[in-house]
């Protein structure tokens, strides 16, 4: 198991942070394809976009497993 100090030393080489690696273009293309499908479905389904943008929370003594929808 590495210590916190060795992880920090590994992150900082010569006193500077490591350079970021470029995001793979293949992963970006895959994500765009998935996003397009999801966005199209959200646009086609009435009220789904509004539902996904809404925020909600639980009140005190309200438990998610007891909620009825």
PDB file of N, CA, C and O in Angstrom:
ATOM      1  N   UNK A   1       0.839  -1.175   0.000  1.00  0.00           N
ATOM      2  CA  UNK A   1       0.000   0.000   0.000  1.00  0.00           C
ATOM      3  C   UNK A   1       0.883   1.235   0.000  1.00  0.00           C
ATOM      4  O   UNK A   1       1.821   1.333   0.791  1.00  0.00           O
ATOM      5  N   UNK A   2       0.587   2.175  -0.881  1.00  0.00           N
ATOM      6  CA  UNK A   2       1.399   3.381  -0.976  1.00  0.00           C
ATOM      7  C   UNK A   2       1.006   4.367   0.112  1.00  0.00           C
ATOM      8  O   UNK A   2      -0.152   4.440   0.523  1.00  0.00           O
ATOM      9  N   UNK A   3       1.979   5.108   0.559  1.00  0.00           N
ATOM     10  CA  UNK A   3       1.669   6.139   1.543  1.00  0.00           C
ATOM     11  C   UNK A   3       1.196   7.393   0.819  1.00  0.00           C
ATOM     12  O   UNK A   3       1.370   7.522  -0.392  1.00  0.00           O
ATOM     13  N   UNK A   4       0.606   8.302   1.556  1.00  0.00           N
ATOM     14  CA  UNK A   4       0.098   9.548   0.967  1.00  0.00           C
ATOM     15  C   UNK A   4       1.263  10.360   0.398  1.00  0.00           C
ATOM     16  O   UNK A   4       1.114  11.034  -0.621  1.00  0.00           O
ATOM     17  N   UNK A   5       2.371  10.296   1.029  1.00  0.00           N
ATOM     18  CA  UNK A   5       3.534  11.075   0.565  1.00  0.00           C
ATOM     19  C   UNK A   5       4.027  10.551  -0.784  1.00  0.00           C
ATOM     20  O   UNK A   5       4.360  11.348  -1.661  1.00  0.00           O
ATOM     21  N   UNK A   6       4.079   9.248  -0.969  1.00  0.00           N
ATOM     22  CA  UNK A   6       4.571   8.709  -2.232  1.00  0.00           C
ATOM     23  C   UNK A   6       3.583   9.004  -3.361  1.00  0.00           C
ATOM     24  O   UNK A   6       4.000   9.213  -4.500  1.00  0.00           O
ATOM     25  N   UNK A   7       2.281   9.025  -3.066  1.00  0.00           N
ATOM     26  CA  UNK A   7       1.285   9.368  -4.083  1.00  0.00           C
ATOM     27  C   UNK A   7       1.451  10.826  -4.497  1.00  0.00           C
ATOM     28  O   UNK A   7       1.327  11.165  -5.674  1.00  0.00           O
ATOM     29  N   UNK A   8       1.729  11.681  -3.523  1.00  0.00           N
ATOM     30  CA  UNK A   8       1.951  13.093  -3.827  1.00  0.00           C
ATOM     31  C   UNK A   8       3.221  13.263  -4.655  1.00  0.00           C
ATOM     32  O   UNK A   8       3.241  14.045  -5.605  1.00  0.00           O
ATOM     33  N   UNK A   9       4.259  12.550  -4.308  1.00  0.00           N
ATOM     34  CA  UNK A   9       5.510  12.624  -5.062  1.00  0.00           C
ATOM     35  C   UNK A   9       5.317  12.135  -6.490  1.00  0.00           C
ATOM     36  O   UNK A   9       5.910  12.667  -7.429  1.00  0.00           O
ATOM     37  N   UNK A  10       4.477  11.114  -6.639  1.00  0.00           N
ATOM     38  CA  UNK A  10       4.212  10.586  -7.969  1.00  0.00           C
ATOM     39  C   UNK A  10       3.424  11.602  -8.811  1.00  0.00           C
ATOM     40  O   UNK A  10       3.655  11.733 -10.013  1.00  0.00           O
ATOM     41  N   UNK A  11       2.490  12.320  -8.165  1.00  0.00           N
ATOM     42  CA  UNK A  11       1.677  13.299  -8.881  1.00  0.00           C
ATOM     43  C   UNK A  11       2.517  14.494  -9.320  1.00  0.00           C
ATOM     44  O   UNK A  11       2.386  14.973 -10.446  1.00  0.00           O
ATOM     45  N   UNK A  12       3.364  14.963  -8.441  1.00  0.00           N
ATOM     46  CA  UNK A  12       4.196  16.123  -8.756  1.00  0.00           C
ATOM     47  C   UNK A  12       5.586  15.656  -9.160  1.00  0.00           C
ATOM     48  O   UNK A  12       6.350  15.160  -8.332  1.00  0.00           O
ATOM     49  N   UNK A  13       5.903  15.818 -10.423  1.00  0.00           N
ATOM     50  CA  UNK A  13       7.249  15.514 -10.895  1.00  0.00           C
ATOM     51  C   UNK A  13       7.971  16.824 -11.110  1.00  0.00           C
ATOM     52  O   UNK A  13       7.452  17.720 -11.776  1.00  0.00           O
ATOM     53  N   UNK A  14       9.130  16.943 -10.569  1.00  0.00           N
ATOM     54  CA  UNK A  14       9.937  18.158 -10.671  1.00  0.00           C
ATOM     55  C   UNK A  14       9.183  19.379 -10.150  1.00  0.00           C
ATOM     56  O   UNK A  14       9.367  20.484 -10.659  1.00  0.00           O
ATOM     57  N   UNK A  15       8.336  19.186  -9.139  1.00  0.00           N
ATOM     58  CA  UNK A  15       7.618  20.301  -8.540  1.00  0.00           C
ATOM     59  C   UNK A  15       6.419  20.773  -9.340  1.00  0.00           C
ATOM     60  O   UNK A  15       5.772  21.745  -8.950  1.00  0.00           O
ATOM     61  N   UNK A  16       6.103  20.115 -10.447  1.00  0.00           N
ATOM     62  CA  UNK A  16       4.970  20.526 -11.284  1.00  0.00           C
ATOM     63  C   UNK A  16       4.008  19.353 -11.420  1.00  0.00           C
ATOM     64  O   UNK A  16       4.431  18.196 -11.428  1.00  0.00           O
ATOM     65  N   UNK A  17       2.706  19.651 -11.528  1.00  0.00           N
ATOM     66  CA  UNK A  17       1.754  18.552 -11.728  1.00  0.00           C
ATOM     67  C   UNK A  17       1.983  17.869 -13.069  1.00  0.00           C
ATOM     68  O   UNK A  17       2.494  18.473 -14.012  1.00  0.00           O
ATOM     69  N   UNK A  18       1.596  16.595 -13.135  1.00  0.00           N
ATOM     70  CA  UNK A  18       1.723  15.866 -14.396  1.00  0.00           C
ATOM     71  C   UNK A  18       0.843  16.502 -15.463  1.00  0.00           C
ATOM     72  O   UNK A  18      -0.205  17.070 -15.158  1.00  0.00           O
ATOM     73  N   UNK A  19       1.268  16.405 -16.690  1.00  0.00           N
ATOM     74  CA  UNK A  19       0.462  16.905 -17.797  1.00  0.00           C
ATOM     75  C   UNK A  19      -0.758  16.012 -17.974  1.00  0.00           C
ATOM     76  O   UNK A  19      -0.677  14.793 -17.822  1.00  0.00           O
ATOM     77  N   UNK A  20      -1.897  16.637 -18.300  1.00  0.00           N
ATOM     78  CA  UNK A  20      -3.111  15.862 -18.507  1.00  0.00           C
ATOM     79  C   UNK A  20      -2.996  15.062 -19.789  1.00  0.00           C
ATOM     80  O   UNK A  20      -2.444  15.519 -20.790  1.00  0.00           O
ATOM     81  N   UNK A  21      -3.535  13.852 -19.728  1.00  0.00           N
ATOM     82  CA  UNK A  21      -3.568  13.030 -20.932  1.00  0.00           C
ATOM     83  C   UNK A  21      -4.777  13.447 -21.756  1.00  0.00           C
ATOM     84  O   UNK A  21      -5.820  13.798 -21.203  1.00  0.00           O
ATOM     85  N   UNK A  22      -4.639  13.410 -23.061  1.00  0.00           N
ATOM     86  CA  UNK A  22      -5.740  13.776 -23.945  1.00  0.00           C
ATOM     87  C   UNK A  22      -6.848  12.740 -23.837  1.00  0.00           C
ATOM     88  O   UNK A  22      -6.583  11.545 -23.703  1.00  0.00           O
ATOM     89  N   UNK A  23      -8.094  13.207 -23.897  1.00  0.00           N
ATOM     90  CA  UNK A  23      -9.242  12.307 -23.848  1.00  0.00           C
ATOM     91  C   UNK A  23      -9.318  11.573 -25.179  1.00  0.00           C
ATOM     92  O   UNK A  23      -9.263  12.218 -26.226  1.00  0.00           O
ATOM     93  N   UNK A  24      -9.441  10.266 -25.178  1.00  0.00           N
ATOM     94  CA  UNK A  24      -9.451   9.504 -26.428  1.00  0.00           C
ATOM     95  C   UNK A  24     -10.620   9.912 -27.331  1.00  0.00           C
ATOM     96  O   UNK A  24     -11.756  10.022 -26.869  1.00  0.00           O
ATOM     97  N   UNK A  25     -10.343  10.131 -28.597  1.00  0.00           N
ATOM     98  CA  UNK A  25     -11.363  10.544 -29.558  1.00  0.00           C
ATOM     99  C   UNK A  25     -12.428   9.471 -29.725  1.00  0.00           C
ATOM    100  O   UNK A  25     -13.595   9.789 -29.953  1.00  0.00           O
ATOM    101  N   UNK A  26     -12.047   8.220 -29.616  1.00  0.00           N
ATOM    102  CA  UNK A  26     -13.027   7.139 -29.769  1.00  0.00           C
ATOM    103  C   UNK A  26     -14.067   7.177 -28.646  1.00  0.00           C
ATOM    104  O   UNK A  26     -15.251   6.939 -28.884  1.00  0.00           O
ATOM    105  N   UNK A  27     -13.623   7.475 -27.429  1.00  0.00           N
ATOM    106  CA  UNK A  27     -14.561   7.568 -26.310  1.00  0.00           C
ATOM    107  C   UNK A  27     -15.472   8.777 -26.471  1.00  0.00           C
ATOM    108  O   UNK A  27     -16.658   8.701 -26.152  1.00  0.00           O
ATOM    109  N   UNK A  28     -14.937   9.884 -26.961  1.00  0.00           N
ATOM    110  CA  UNK A  28     -15.743  11.082 -27.181  1.00  0.00           C
ATOM    111  C   UNK A  28     -16.807  10.815 -28.238  1.00  0.00           C
ATOM    112  O   UNK A  28     -17.951  11.245 -28.086  1.00  0.00           O
ATOM    113  N   UNK A  29     -16.446  10.112 -29.307  1.00  0.00           N
ATOM    114  CA  UNK A  29     -17.404   9.786 -30.360  1.00  0.00           C
ATOM    115  C   UNK A  29     -18.488   8.848 -29.833  1.00  0.00           C
ATOM    116  O   UNK A  29     -19.665   9.023 -30.150  1.00  0.00           O
ATOM    117  N   UNK A  30     -18.105   7.864 -29.038  1.00  0.00           N
ATOM    118  CA  UNK A  30     -19.077   6.940 -28.446  1.00  0.00           C
ATOM    119  C   UNK A  30     -20.053   7.695 -27.544  1.00  0.00           C
ATOM    120  O   UNK A  30     -21.258   7.446 -27.582  1.00  0.00           O
ATOM    121  N   UNK A  31     -19.530   8.618 -26.732  1.00  0.00           N
ATOM    122  CA  UNK A  31     -20.380   9.372 -25.814  1.00  0.00           C
ATOM    123  C   UNK A  31     -21.362  10.257 -26.580  1.00  0.00           C
ATOM    124  O   UNK A  31     -22.523  10.375 -26.188  1.00  0.00           O
ATOM    125  N   UNK A  32     -20.907  10.877 -27.666  1.00  0.00           N
ATOM    126  CA  UNK A  32     -21.795  11.725 -28.477  1.00  0.00           C
ATOM    127  C   UNK A  32     -22.918  10.893 -29.095  1.00  0.00           C
ATOM    128  O   UNK A  32     -24.055  11.356 -29.175  1.00  0.00           O
ATOM    129  N   UNK A  33     -22.613   9.682 -29.528  1.00  0.00           N
ATOM    130  CA  UNK A  33     -23.633   8.815 -30.114  1.00  0.00           C
ATOM    131  C   UNK A  33     -24.679   8.434 -29.069  1.00  0.00           C
ATOM    132  O   UNK A  33     -25.877   8.448 -29.353  1.00  0.00           O
ATOM    133  N   UNK A  34     -24.233   8.097 -27.872  1.00  0.00           N
ATOM    134  CA  UNK A  34     -25.157   7.740 -26.796  1.00  0.00           C
ATOM    135  C   UNK A  34     -25.990   8.956 -26.393  1.00  0.00           C
ATOM    136  O   UNK A  34     -27.202   8.843 -26.204  1.00  0.00           O
ATOM    137  N   UNK A  35     -25.353  10.108 -26.262  1.00  0.00           N
ATOM    138  CA  UNK A  35     -26.063  11.330 -25.890  1.00  0.00           C
ATOM    139  C   UNK A  35     -27.151  11.671 -26.899  1.00  0.00           C
ATOM    140  O   UNK A  35     -28.241  12.090 -26.511  1.00  0.00           O
ATOM    141  N   UNK A  36     -26.874  11.498 -28.176  1.00  0.00           N
ATOM    142  CA  UNK A  36     -27.847  11.820 -29.216  1.00  0.00           C
ATOM    143  C   UNK A  36     -29.092  10.954 -29.057  1.00  0.00           C
ATOM    144  O   UNK A  36     -30.210  11.461 -29.149  1.00  0.00           O
ATOM    145  N   UNK A  37     -28.915   9.674 -28.822  1.00  0.00           N
ATOM    146  CA  UNK A  37     -30.051   8.767 -28.652  1.00  0.00           C
ATOM    147  C   UNK A  37     -30.868   9.162 -27.425  1.00  0.00           C
ATOM    148  O   UNK A  37     -32.096   9.225 -27.492  1.00  0.00           O
ATOM    149  N   UNK A  38     -30.202   9.424 -26.315  1.00  0.00           N
ATOM    150  CA  UNK A  38     -30.897   9.776 -25.078  1.00  0.00           C
ATOM    151  C   UNK A  38     -31.650  11.096 -25.238  1.00  0.00           C
ATOM    152  O   UNK A  38     -32.803  11.202 -24.819  1.00  0.00           O
ATOM    153  N   UNK A  39     -31.018  12.090 -25.834  1.00  0.00           N
ATOM    154  CA  UNK A  39     -31.658  13.399 -26.033  1.00  0.00           C
ATOM    155  C   UNK A  39     -32.866  13.273 -26.943  1.00  0.00           C
ATOM    156  O   UNK A  39     -33.891  13.908 -26.695  1.00  0.00           O
ATOM    157  N   UNK A  40     -32.768  12.472 -27.985  1.00  0.00           N
ATOM    158  CA  UNK A  40     -33.909  12.274 -28.885  1.00  0.00           C
ATOM    159  C   UNK A  40     -35.093  11.654 -28.142  1.00  0.00           C
ATOM    160  O   UNK A  40     -36.235  12.067 -28.345  1.00  0.00           O
ATOM    161  N   UNK A  41     -34.829  10.672 -27.288  1.00  0.00           N
ATOM    162  CA  UNK A  41     -35.906  10.028 -26.530  1.00  0.00           C
ATOM    163  C   UNK A  41     -36.528  11.017 -25.546  1.00  0.00           C
ATOM    164  O   UNK A  41     -37.747  11.046 -25.380  1.00  0.00           O
ATOM    165  N   UNK A  42     -35.695  11.826 -24.896  1.00  0.00           N
ATOM    166  CA  UNK A  42     -36.211  12.808 -23.939  1.00  0.00           C
ATOM    167  C   UNK A  42     -37.094  13.824 -24.657  1.00  0.00           C
ATOM    168  O   UNK A  42     -38.134  14.217 -24.128  1.00  0.00           O
ATOM    169  N   UNK A  43     -36.693  14.255 -25.853  1.00  0.00           N
ATOM    170  CA  UNK A  43     -37.489  15.225 -26.610  1.00  0.00           C
ATOM    171  C   UNK A  43     -38.813  14.630 -27.085  1.00  0.00           C
ATOM    172  O   UNK A  43     -39.813  15.343 -27.161  1.00  0.00           O
ATOM    173  N   UNK A  44     -38.835  13.359 -27.398  1.00  0.00           N
ATOM    174  CA  UNK A  44     -40.043  12.698 -27.901  1.00  0.00           C
ATOM    175  C   UNK A  44     -41.063  12.416 -26.800  1.00  0.00           C
ATOM    176  O   UNK A  44     -42.263  12.352 -27.067  1.00  0.00           O
ATOM    177  N   UNK A  45     -40.594  12.247 -25.571  1.00  0.00           N
ATOM    178  CA  UNK A  45     -41.472  11.880 -24.468  1.00  0.00           C
ATOM    179  C   UNK A  45     -41.986  13.139 -23.773  1.00  0.00           C
ATOM    180  O   UNK A  45     -41.199  13.923 -23.241  1.00  0.00           O
ATOM    181  N   UNK A  46     -43.314  13.335 -23.777  1.00  0.00           N
ATOM    182  CA  UNK A  46     -43.859  14.540 -23.144  1.00  0.00           C
ATOM    183  C   UNK A  46     -43.522  14.584 -21.650  1.00  0.00           C
ATOM    184  O   UNK A  46     -43.574  13.565 -20.962  1.00  0.00           O
ATOM    185  N   UNK A  47     -43.184  15.750 -21.174  1.00  0.00           N
ATOM    186  CA  UNK A  47     -42.917  16.012 -19.755  1.00  0.00           C
ATOM    187  C   UNK A  47     -41.653  15.347 -19.202  1.00  0.00           C
ATOM    188  O   UNK A  47     -41.311  15.586 -18.043  1.00  0.00           O
ATOM    189  N   UNK A  48     -40.951  14.528 -19.978  1.00  0.00           N
ATOM    190  CA  UNK A  48     -39.768  13.844 -19.449  1.00  0.00           C
ATOM    191  C   UNK A  48     -38.631  14.835 -19.181  1.00  0.00           C
ATOM    192  O   UNK A  48     -37.941  14.721 -18.168  1.00  0.00           O
ATOM    193  N   UNK A  49     -38.432  15.800 -20.075  1.00  0.00           N
ATOM    194  CA  UNK A  49     -37.384  16.793 -19.865  1.00  0.00           C
ATOM    195  C   UNK A  49     -37.624  17.610 -18.613  1.00  0.00           C
ATOM    196  O   UNK A  49     -36.698  17.872 -17.845  1.00  0.00           O
ATOM    197  N   UNK A  50     -38.879  18.015 -18.408  1.00  0.00           N
ATOM    198  CA  UNK A  50     -39.236  18.782 -17.213  1.00  0.00           C
ATOM    199  C   UNK A  50     -39.014  17.938 -15.960  1.00  0.00           C
ATOM    200  O   UNK A  50     -38.520  18.435 -14.948  1.00  0.00           O
ATOM    201  N   UNK A  51     -39.379  16.670 -16.033  1.00  0.00           N
ATOM    202  CA  UNK A  51     -39.197  15.760 -14.902  1.00  0.00           C
ATOM    203  C   UNK A  51     -37.710  15.599 -14.564  1.00  0.00           C
ATOM    204  O   UNK A  51     -37.332  15.624 -13.393  1.00  0.00           O
ATOM    205  N   UNK A  52     -36.885  15.437 -15.577  1.00  0.00           N
ATOM    206  CA  UNK A  52     -35.451  15.235 -15.335  1.00  0.00           C
ATOM    207  C   UNK A  52     -34.770  16.488 -14.792  1.00  0.00           C
ATOM    208  O   UNK A  52     -33.785  16.391 -14.060  1.00  0.00           O
ATOM    209  N   UNK A  53     -35.293  17.676 -15.150  1.00  0.00           N
ATOM    210  CA  UNK A  53     -34.711  18.930 -14.661  1.00  0.00           C
ATOM    211  C   UNK A  53     -35.166  19.277 -13.247  1.00  0.00           C
ATOM    212  O   UNK A  53     -34.527  20.086 -12.574  1.00  0.00           O
ATOM    213  N   UNK A  54     -36.256  18.678 -12.793  1.00  0.00           N
ATOM    214  CA  UNK A  54     -36.785  19.020 -11.470  1.00  0.00           C
ATOM    215  C   UNK A  54     -35.899  18.434 -10.375  1.00  0.00           C
ATOM    216  O   UNK A  54     -35.255  17.398 -10.545  1.00  0.00           O
ATOM    217  N   UNK A  55     -35.894  19.133  -9.253  1.00  0.00           N
ATOM    218  CA  UNK A  55     -35.147  18.620  -8.109  1.00  0.00           C
ATOM    219  C   UNK A  55     -36.146  18.245  -7.021  1.00  0.00           C
ATOM    220  O   UNK A  55     -37.244  18.798  -6.956  1.00  0.00           O
ATOM    221  N   UNK A  56     -35.770  17.330  -6.195  1.00  0.00           N
ATOM    222  CA  UNK A  56     -36.642  16.907  -5.121  1.00  0.00           C
ATOM    223  C   UNK A  56     -35.788  16.440  -3.963  1.00  0.00           C
ATOM    224  O   UNK A  56     -34.592  16.188  -4.112  1.00  0.00           O
ATOM    225  N   UNK A  57     -36.404  16.330  -2.836  1.00  0.00           N
ATOM    226  CA  UNK A  57     -35.707  15.860  -1.659  1.00  0.00           C
ATOM    227  C   UNK A  57     -36.686  15.233  -0.694  1.00  0.00           C
ATOM    228  O   UNK A  57     -37.900  15.302  -0.888  1.00  0.00           O
ATOM    229  N   UNK A  58     -36.173  14.645   0.307  1.00  0.00           N
ATOM    230  CA  UNK A  58     -36.998  14.006   1.325  1.00  0.00           C
ATOM    231  C   UNK A  58     -37.080  14.910   2.547  1.00  0.00           C
ATOM    232  O   UNK A  58     -36.106  15.566   2.918  1.00  0.00           O
ATOM    233  N   UNK A  59     -38.243  14.935   3.160  1.00  0.00           N
ATOM    234  CA  UNK A  59     -38.427  15.677   4.406  1.00  0.00           C
ATOM    235  C   UNK A  59     -37.971  14.810   5.572  1.00  0.00           C
ATOM    236  O   UNK A  59     -37.686  13.621   5.423  1.00  0.00           O
ATOM    237  N   UNK A  60     -37.913  15.446   6.731  1.00  0.00           N
ATOM    238  CA  UNK A  60     -37.546  14.704   7.935  1.00  0.00           C
ATOM    239  C   UNK A  60     -38.570  13.597   8.173  1.00  0.00           C
ATOM    240  O   UNK A  60     -39.772  13.818   8.026  1.00  0.00           O
ATOM    241  N   UNK A  61     -38.108  12.442   8.531  1.00  0.00           N
ATOM    242  CA  UNK A  61     -38.945  11.266   8.800  1.00  0.00           C
ATOM    243  C   UNK A  61     -39.693  10.771   7.564  1.00  0.00           C
ATOM    244  O   UNK A  61     -40.705  10.082   7.691  1.00  0.00           O
ATOM    245  N   UNK A  62     -39.213  11.111   6.382  1.00  0.00           N
ATOM    246  CA  UNK A  62     -39.787  10.592   5.142  1.00  0.00           C
ATOM    247  C   UNK A  62     -38.747   9.644   4.547  1.00  0.00           C
ATOM    248  O   UNK A  62     -37.593  10.027   4.353  1.00  0.00           O
ATOM    249  N   UNK A  63     -39.151   8.421   4.262  1.00  0.00           N
ATOM    250  CA  UNK A  63     -38.210   7.416   3.823  1.00  0.00           C
ATOM    251  C   UNK A  63     -38.524   7.005   2.383  1.00  0.00           C
ATOM    252  O   UNK A  63     -39.691   6.807   2.048  1.00  0.00           O
ATOM    253  N   UNK A  64     -37.503   6.872   1.521  1.00  0.00           N
ATOM    254  CA  UNK A  64     -37.751   6.593   0.108  1.00  0.00           C
ATOM    255  C   UNK A  64     -38.462   5.257  -0.124  1.00  0.00           C
ATOM    256  O   UNK A  64     -39.249   5.138  -1.062  1.00  0.00           O
ATOM    257  N   UNK A  65     -38.204   4.272   0.697  1.00  0.00           N
ATOM    258  CA  UNK A  65     -38.831   2.961   0.481  1.00  0.00           C
ATOM    259  C   UNK A  65     -40.321   2.962   0.848  1.00  0.00           C
ATOM    260  O   UNK A  65     -41.041   2.018   0.522  1.00  0.00           O
ATOM    261  N   UNK A  66     -40.782   4.022   1.525  1.00  0.00           N
ATOM    262  CA  UNK A  66     -42.196   4.117   1.888  1.00  0.00           C
ATOM    263  C   UNK A  66     -43.010   4.980   0.908  1.00  0.00           C
ATOM    264  O   UNK A  66     -44.233   5.059   1.028  1.00  0.00           O
ATOM    265  N   UNK A  67     -42.343   5.621  -0.053  1.00  0.00           N
ATOM    266  CA  UNK A  67     -43.049   6.498  -0.982  1.00  0.00           C
ATOM    267  C   UNK A  67     -43.873   5.689  -1.977  1.00  0.00           C
ATOM    268  O   UNK A  67     -43.466   4.611  -2.409  1.00  0.00           O
ATOM    269  N   UNK A  68     -45.027   6.221  -2.331  1.00  0.00           N
ATOM    270  CA  UNK A  68     -45.900   5.609  -3.322  1.00  0.00           C
ATOM    271  C   UNK A  68     -46.015   6.578  -4.484  1.00  0.00           C
ATOM    272  O   UNK A  68     -46.324   7.753  -4.285  1.00  0.00           O
ATOM    273  N   UNK A  69     -45.773   6.103  -5.674  1.00  0.00           N
ATOM    274  CA  UNK A  69     -45.862   6.950  -6.865  1.00  0.00           C
ATOM    275  C   UNK A  69     -47.041   6.582  -7.702  1.00  0.00           C
ATOM    276  O   UNK A  69     -47.272   7.192  -8.746  1.00  0.00           O
TER     277      UNK A  69
END
